[in-house]
């Protein structure tokens, strides 16, 4: 996973995802004087507006490249650490709010990531995250791409694969948060996804999305065929891509 998130020129994709990060920060205001941890922070989409809102922000990501870009972006306004969602780099009960925009959902073991978030939060602290819905465009696009990937039967006893789609099912999200959290609230939201054409979208994703870059590498000479299928999904009749990608904004209180 660390290697995957180091692929592609991510900041351009981060800019497209920024409205969801802003919505996440808005959902937990006021933040003045509160201690905030941005988990799987990428280049700081959540950390930047949280710091601007007056929070004392720590951010972490498992990718050294993301951490480097995040430090360049935020300067001293945010403290950065190289760490993943399953081993958070702060002490027990040391933060008021844990935030993650499309990041914590990629932890291979959701129960471990949830337990870590609960560990670092104060009693009644807030966890808030965003997740693509299980039946929305992003999840459907992922399934189209997975159909092209080679089967991985070589390491049946290896680490579990991430299951980000599970967080996009309201019942599953509530189950995952059942250990250590209550007052779970889930709001459906959308993120505009606009491109001049399906081909323009896939060209952008191949250049700027680590997951798409990794998928292209994995499928080899079938990459063009895979992305043609994605283009058909995004713009089935040709023309521009005009999609409101559905996601969930999830908040919970540490019990």
Helices and strands as residue ranges (DSSP letters): H 2-5, H 11-27, E 35-39, H 45-52, E 56-61, H 64-74, G 75-77, E 78-82, E 95-101, G 104-106, H 110-120, E 121-132, H 137-146, G 164-168, H 170-176, E 181-195, H 198-208, H 210-219, G 220-222, H 223-234, E 241-254
